[in-house]
């Protein structure tokens, strides 16, 4: 697309121009993604000029084997690039590219952005900075949302001050290696935000609504600066106005300086974090016989930064210790002395910190960072170990009974099994992360949407420390965004409507996670309009999804679950039904693909509860191995209801039924499901009953229970419906995991 030819008009003063390229393949649509929703959302941000080059979207219930979406779009909007990226967050890495052509209405073609170098920064320092700054930005967002609800809470003001102060110090360290425009602006914004918080904390104890809005704007600016630094992009002067607002009342700022000559606990803790960040590297340098030129340069810069920070915080003893350091070898012992000195200074506030907010507890928890590549590598190793263990068991059971070494082999197998179990447990623990990593995105989403709608909402998160498989957590983002948007847009009423019904002016939205006997449960609950089951019945009949006779036999709870059927509702119809049909089929598909299920309960006029029930992990699972003909299949045990050993059959209209517990249950051979031919029903040895399937499954043999690692389906079999993956068993046999 030649954007100059497609631009319909000159840009206005505060408008930005973006070029968005889409190149989406079938893997995106297999996740239940509806690209048309994203296009509608982009249109809501401004003026969209769309040019579709190739489009093949899946129909309802269709496997997206050949589906694709290739298009280019020009977007004229006053929104910053960060807002566009947030809207497209869940498909951004799947073939979406955003290019800012013009910022703040510049009518000229932009000059080529020049990447700013990071070569002079030691790799460990740079990697630590990238990880920790991302964490600080998320923590700041969470604290700001809470502060908006508790404007005068001292612990939140102190926490925010510490986060901004630490970010400023860490950024200053990177700038000591060379100039960078994005980092310079980031540091200035962090410093101005820190000053505003200090003034509020020490003078009147709380922030005004305007100041909180400015800090939210500062957060967006910090994210943009951080993104430009990571991507090596230049940064214009768009944030100068924000910096001026944050820096207002300089005289008052001076008074703050004079009043706060005594260093606060937060400032001391911030210095301690900076000290710890590169203290380990300085220790390594102290043990080297000779430093390279780069190492010597880093040593001098780091030492200078520490000295300056200690002087600014009036840490006389620490300053004196640092002044004695002339060479790296002088650091031996000095770092320990400084650490002890910091321990003395912070010990007085230790008790109060233990009683502080929940956020403090999370940050103080010891943690270790593990890359996805490391986790995947370890899990593959566990898979191989598990397969070998099963083979050894089989060999002992079926080997030569007269083999003299069999006893010793049994003992070694027991020892080996304990080892595998330990590695397996460790690997699973490494994959388990707190849902807080995902949930922390949502407070700002709720704030922004509710403000845009003119609604008042009290958003609460419960169970944020519940742990879940990292891969599963990554896939939950889009379903939860759908549910939260539906609650805010169509579930929770406007303030005047709520008050007329005798409800509190502010609606309540709850996001909760907890463990149950079924696995991990995540709930999204609101106290809004609820769902009208009679309206759902009417729409289900109109859409041809159920007959009028069928829907009248269903309970209200069963009727409400119909909104998860593909094609149940469009966006316009969803408004009549409190919006619960928007994306619910995609939500259900995403959750079921992870081995979970969705349950919905609602009371008209009182609210709606959507419950996602998920397995603890997608890694090693206990499965039942079954045989049909010459093929082996596996079923996760959590899907099993019962195995019937000696079934008796009856035929009704040439269709077989199993009589079991005074109930006639229709049965179908497993072989016929996959088009492998019909097995003789009479000779079927077992019937498998599943929790979520009305029909019984006829199989030739139940081999037994085992633990296995499920791997992705081979490319040639990915489109076979009803199969979720493959597992390698003890003898080296392959079992296909069922998803029925």
N, C-alpha and C positions, 0 to 999 in steps of 0.2 A: 504494500500500500504506500503510495506517495502521499504522505499526509498533507503536504502543501496543497495538493489538488482536492483533497477531500474535506479540508477545513471549511465549514459553511460560512464562517464570519470571523472578523478579527476578535481576538480575545479581549475580555474586559480587564479592568485593573487588577482584580484579585483572583482571576481564574488561572488554573493550571491546565496544561495539555499533556495527556498521557497516550502512549501507543501500547496497546496490550495485544500480545500474540498468544493464541491458543493452539496447541498441538497435542490433543488428548487421544489416547489409545484405549483399547478395550479394557485394560486393567483398571482404569478409572471408573468406567461404567459398571464393571462387575462389583464395585463397592457400593452401588446404589446411588452414585452421584447423578444429579439432574442439572445439567449445564444451563438449562433454561432459567432455573432459579437464580443462578449467579448473574446471568445477563440481565434479569429483571432488577436485581439488587444494584448492579452497575448503573442502570438507567435511573435509579432513584437518587444517585449521587450527582447527577448533572445531565449533560447532553451526550448521547452515545451514538456514534456513527459506526455501524457494524457491517463488515464485509465477510461473508461466509464463503470459504473456498471449497470445503468438502464437509458434508454432514451426513452421518449415518448413526442415528440414535436408536437405542434398543426399545422395543415395545415392552409392555408389561409382561413379566415372567420370561422374557427372552434372555438367553445367554449372550453376552455382549462380545461374541467372538470376532466379528468384523466391524465393530462399531468404532467410530472415530469422530472427532470434531476439530476441524482446522479452520481458523478464522483470525482476522485482525480487526481491532476496534480502536477508534479514536474516542477518548473520553475528555470532555471539557467539564471541569469541576473545580470548586473552591477547596475541596478536601485535599489534605496533604497525601503524599505517596504512602505514608504509613497506614492511612485508613484504607486505601485500595488494597494494600497487601494483607491487612487484617481481614478484609471481606473475602479475599481469595485464598486465605491461609491454608485451607485443607486440600487445595489442588495446586498450590504454588510450585511444589516440587515435582509435579506430574506432567509438565509441559506447558507452563504458563510463564510468559516473560513480560515484565512491566518496564517500560522505558519512559522516563520523564523528558518530554520534548521541550517543554517550556514551563518555568515556575514563576508564579506571581505575574502572569500576563505579559511576559516578555514576547514581543512580536517578532523578534529576530531569531533566526535559526541558531540554536545553542552551539557554543563552541565545544569541541571534543573534550570530554572530561579526562583529566590526567590523574592516573593513580599515584598516590603518594607513597613513597617507599617505606617498608618496614624491615628492610634487610638488616639494619643495625641493631635491632632488638633481639636479645637472646631468645631462642625458641621456647624455652621453659617459661620465661617471664611473659612472653606474648600469649602462649596457650593458657596460662593461669589467668591472665588479665581477661581474655575473651570469655572464659567460663565464669569467672567470678563477677564480671560486670553484668552478664546476662542474668545471673542469680540476683544481684543487687537491684536491677531494674524490675524484676518480677516481685521482689520483696517490697520495693517502694510502691508499686502499684497496689499491692494488697494492703499495705499500711495506710495509703491515702484513702482507699475506699472505706476502711474502718474508721479513719480519722474524720471523714465527712459525717459519719453517724455519731461520733463521740469527739466533737471538736476540741474539748478541753482536757482530754485524757493525757496526763503528763507522760506516761510510759510510751504512748504512740509518738508524741512530739520528740522525745528523746531517741526513740528507735529510728525515726526518719532522719533526725540530725546525724546520727551515727552512720546511716547508710549513705547519705549524700557526702559526708566528710570522708568516709573510706573510699568512695568512688573517686572523689577529687584527688586524694593522696595517691591512689593507684595510677590514675591518669597522669599525674605529675611525674611519676616514676618513668612511664613510657616516654613522656615528652623530654626527659633528660637525655634520651638517646638521639633526639633530633626533632625538628618541628613537624607538626601535622595539623592542618587547619581544622579538621573534624574534631580531633582531640582537644585542641585549644578551646573551641566553642563548648565542647562537652564539659571541660574543666570549669569554664566561666559560669555555665548554667548551674552546675553542681554547687559552686561556691556561692552564687547568689541565692540559690534555694536554701542552702545551709544558713546563710545570714538571715533570711526571712524567718526560718524556724527558730534560730537563736533569739531573735527579737521577740517573737511571739512567746517563746518559752519563758524568757526572763523578765518580760515587762507585764503582759496581761494574761499570760497562761493559755491562750487559745488563738486559733486562726479564724479570720472572717471567711465568709462564703466566697468572696472575691479572691482572697489569698489561696484558698483551697483550689479554686478553678485555675489559678495561675500555676500552682504546683502540678496539677494534672497536665496543663499545657507544657510545663517544663519536662514532665516525664515523656510526653510524645516527642519533644525536641531532643531529649537525651537518646531515645531509641533511634531517631533519625541520624544523629551524629554517630552513634555506635555503628549503625548499618553502613554509613558512608566510609567509616574507618575500615570495617571488615572487608568491604567490597572495593576499597581503594579508590573511591570516588571523591571528587571535589565537592566542597560545600559553599553555598553562597551566603549572603548576609541576611537571610530571611528571619533569623532569630534575634536580631538586634533589638527589635521592639519588645520582645519578651524579656530579654535581659534587662532592659531599662525599667520595665514594670517590676521585675523581681528585685531590682536594686533601689527601689523608691525609698524615700526618707533616709538619706545618708546620715543626717545629723543624729537620727535615732539610732542608726547602726553604730555610730561612734560611741553613743552612750552605752550601748550593749557591750562594746569592747571594754569600757572602763568598769562596767559592773561585773563582767565575767572574767576578771583576772584570775580568779581561782578556777583551776581546770576542772571541768565536770567529768563524771565517770564515763559519759559517752565519748568525750574527746580522748580520754585516756585509752578506752577500749579501741577506738578507731586507730590511734597510734600503734597500739599493740598488734592490730591486724596487719597494718602496713609493715611493721617490724617482722612479723612472722612470715609474711608473704615471701620475702627474699632472704630471710635469715638463714634458711637451709643452704641456699646457694653460696652465701658468704662463708658459711662453715666449710663448704667444699673447697672454696678458693684458699681458705686459711691452711688447708692440709696439702696444698700443692707446692712443690719445690720452686716452680717457675711459672709465671702467668704469660699467656699470649697477649698480644697488644689489645685485642678485643676484651679479654678478661680483665686486664689492668684498667681499661677505660670504664668497664662496668663497675669494678670495685670502687673507683674514685667517685663515680656518679652516685652510686648507692650510698656510700658513706656520707657524701655531702647532703643527700636527701634526708638521711636519718638525723644528722646533726641539726639541720635547719628545722625539722619537725620537732625535735626535742627542745630546741631553743624557743620556738614559738609557743610551746606548751609549758615553758618554764620548768622543765625537768632538769634541775641543776645537776643532780648526781649522775643521771644518764648522759647529760651533755659532757660532764667531766670525763666519764669513762670513754666516750667516743673521741674526745680530744686527744687521748693517749695513743690512739691508733694511727700509726704512720705507714705501716706495711701490712699486707694480708696476714703475715705470721703473728702480728700483734693481736689479731682477732681471737686467737685461741684463749679460751677462758672468759674473754670479755663478753661474748654473746650470752654465755650462761649467767654472768653477773647482771647484765641488763634484763634478761628474762626474769631473774629472781627479784630485781628491783620493781619491775612492772607487776609481778605477782603480789608484792607487798602493797603497792598502791591500789590495786583493784580488789584486794581481799576484803576491804571494809564493806564494799557494796555487794559482796557475794551472796549474802543471805537475801537481800532485797531482790537480786536478780533471779534467784531460785523461785521467788514468789511472783515474778513478773508475768507478762502475758504469755499466751500460748505460742505466739510467734517466736519469743525468746527461746522457748524450749526446743522448738524445731531447729533453730539456727545453731544452738549449742550442741545438738546431737552429733556425735562422731559419725563421719561418713567417709566413703571412698568413691572416687569416680572410676567407672569402668566403661570402656567404649562398647558400642554395639557389636563391633567386629570381634572383640575379645569374648563377649557373651556368646555370640554365634559359634565361634571356634570351640569354646568349651562345651557347648551343648552338642555340637557334632561329635566331639570326643565321647561324651556321655552316651550318645546314641550307639557308637561303635562298641563301647564297653558293655552296654546293656545287651546288645546282640550277641557278643561273645559269651557273656554270662549264661544266656539262655541256651547257647550251643553246648556249653560245658555240662549244664544240667541234663540236657537231652543225651549227651554222650555217656554220662554215668548211668542213666536209666536204661539205655539200650546197648551199652557196650558189652564186651566179653566178661561174663560174670566171674570167670576164673582168673581174671587179670590181677596179679599180685599187688599192684600198686593202687588198686582202686580206693582203699581206705585213705591213703595219703592224698589222693586226688580229691576225695570228698572234703577233707579238711581244708585243702587249698581253695576249693570252691567256696566254702563258708567264709574263709578269710577274704577272698576276692569279692564276694557279694557284699561284705561289710564295707569294703573300700569303695565299690561302685555306689552303694547307698549314700556314703558320705560325700562323694564327688557330686552325685546327683542332687543331694540336698543343698550343697554349697552353690551349685550352678543355679538352682531354682531360686535360692535366696538372692543371688546376684541379679537375677532378672526381675525380682519383685521390688517395686518402687512405690512410694506413697502416692495416693491419688491426688494429693496436694499439688503435684507437679502439673496436673491438668486442671484441677479445680481453680488454681490461682489465676487462670486466664479470665474466669467468668465474672468476678465482681465488677470489673470495668465494663465488660460487655453489658451486664445488667444495668449499670449506671447510665451508660450512653443511650441504650435503647429506651429505657424508661423516661429519660429526660426528653428524648426526641418525640416520644408519644404523649408527653404531658401527663404521665402517670406517676404515682408515688408507690414505691416498692421497698419493702424490707427484705433484703436477701440474706439468707443464713446458710452457712455450710457446716455440716456435722460429719464427723468421721474422716477428716482429711488425712489422718495418719494410717488409714486402712491401706494395706499394700496389695498390689496386683501386678500381674505380668506386664513388663514394659511394652512388649509388642501389642498386647491387648489395649493398654492405656493409649497408645498412639492411634489406635483405630476408633477409639471412643469419642474423639473430639467432635467430629461432624455430627453423629447422632445426638450428642448432648446439646450442641449448638441449636439443632432443630427443635429439640424439646423446650429449651429455655426461650427461644424466640416465640414459639407458639404460646407458651404461658404468658409472656409479656404482651404480645401483640393481640391475642384473641381470648386468652383465659381471664386475666386480671382486668377488672372493670376500671373505668375512669373514676376519679375521686368522688365526683358528685353522684354518680350512679351507685357507688358503694355506700355512701352515706344515706342515700334514699332507701337502701335495703337494710339499713341498720348495721352495716359492716364498718370496721375501722377505715379511715380515709386511705391509709396506705395498705396496699395488697401485700400478701406474704408469699414469698417464693423460697422453697427449701430444696437444697441439694444435699443429699445424705448418702453416705457409704458405710456399709457394715458387713460383717461375716454372717453367714447362715449355714444351715446344714447342706444347702444346695450349692454353696460357693460364696462368691462376692455379690452383694446386692447394691445397686446404685439407684437411688430414687430421685425423681423430680416431682415436687408436689406444689400446687398452688391453691389458694382459697378463692378462686375466681368463679366464673359462671358455671363451670362443669359442662357435661355433654348431655344433650337431650337424646335419650335412646329412641324415642319415637321418630325423631328426625333422621337418625341413623337408619332405622328400619325403612323409612320412605326412600332414602337415597340408595340403599342397597338394592331395593326392588327396581328403582328407576334405572340404575346402572346395569341391571341384569345379573348382578352378582349372586343374588338369592331370590327365590320365589316368595311371593307374599305368604304362602302357607308355611314355608320354612322359617321366615323371620318371626312369625307370630309364635312359633314353638320355642324360640330361643329366650333365655332369661336376659334381663337388662345387661348383665355383665358379659354374657356371650355376644350380645348385639354390639356392645361397645368395641369388642375386639375386632369386629368387621372392618373398622377404619384402617386396620393394618393390611387389608387386601390391596394388591396392586390395582391402580386405576380407580380407587374408591372415590377420590375427590380431587377437584381442581382448586386452585388458589381462591377463586371467587366463592366456591361452595364451602370452602373451609371456614370462611368468615361466619357463615351461618351456623357452623358446627363448632364454634370456639376455636377454629383453626387446627383441630387435632388431626385432620387428615393430611395436612401439609407434611409430606416427607415421612409419614409413619410407616409406609411400606419399605422405604429405604432404611429407616431406623431398624425395623424388624429384620430385614435381610442382613444388615451389618452385624447385628447381635447374634443371629442364628449362625452366621458364618464363623463365629468364634465359639460355637458350641453352647451358646446361651439362648435365652428366650425373653420375651417382653410380655408383661402383664399390665393391663390398664384397669383402673377402677375410678368411678366418677359418680358424684351425686350432684344433680342439677341444682345450681344456685349455691353450692357449697365448695366445689373445687374438684380437681382431678389429680390423681396419683399415677405416674408412669414408673413402673419398676423394671429395671434391667437386671436379670439374674445371669451371672457369668461364672464359668469355671475359674478356679484359682490361677491356673497357668495354661499356656498353650504348649508347654514343653512335654516332659515325660508324663504319660497318662496310663492309667490302668484300663485295659480293654478286654473284651470277650472275643476270642478267636472262633470263628464259625466257618464251615465248609459248605459250598454249594457246587456240586459237580467236582471239577478238578481245581477250582479256585478257592483261595482263602480270603476271608474278609474279617475286619475288626470293627467292633462297636464300643465306643466309650461307655463305661459302666454307668455313668450318671444318666445316660439315656434309656437304660434298661428298666423295664417294669417287672418282667417275669419271664422265666424259661419253662415252657410246658413240655414235659418229657414224653408222655405217651398220649398224644392227642387223639380224639375221636372226631370223625367228620360227618357232616350231613350236606346234601346238595339241595339248593333252592334255585330253581331256574338255571340249572347248569353251572351254578357258582358254588364253590366249596365254602362251608362254614365250619368252624370248630366250636363244639359245645364245651364250655368251660365255666365252672362256677355258676351254673344255671343261666348262662348268657351265650347267645349265638354270635360268634365273632367272625367276620369275614377274613379269609386268609388268602395270601398270594405267594407263590414260590419266589424266592429271591432271584433265581435264574431268569424268570420272566421279566422282572423289573429292568434288567439290563439287556434284554433281548437275546439271552443265551439259550432259549428253548424252554419248554415247560417241563418241569420235573413231575414225576408221578406223585400226586397228592397223597395217595394211600400209603406209599412207601416212605413218606417224609418222617424222619425220626424225631424232629423237634420243631417247636413253634416259638418264635421269639416275639414277645410283646413289648412294645416301646411306649414310653410315657406320652409322647406327643403324636402317636399314630393310631388310628382306629383299627387298621388291619393288622392281623398277625402275619409274621414273616416265616415262611416254611424254609427250613434248611436241612441239609443231609446229616450234618454232624456239628456238635458243639465241642471244639477242641479243648478249650479251657481258658482260664484267666492268665494274663501276663502283663508286664509293664513294657512299654515301648515308646520310642520317639517317632512321632509322625513327621514325615518329610513331604514337601510339596509334590503334587502330581506331576509326572512327566508332561512335557509340552503337548505331546500327541494326545494325551488323555484329559487335558484340562477342561475340555468342553463336555465331558461325560457327566450328566446330571446324576446326583446321588452319591458321588465319590468326593471325599475331602482331602485325601492324601494317601501315602503309602508307608508301610512299615516293614523293616527287615526283621524276621523272627530268628529264633535260636538256630535252626538248621540252615539258615540262609534263605528260607522261603520268603516270598513277598506276600503281604496281606494288604488289601485295599480297604482303607477306612471308609465306612459308610456314613452318609449324612442324609438320612431319610426323613 
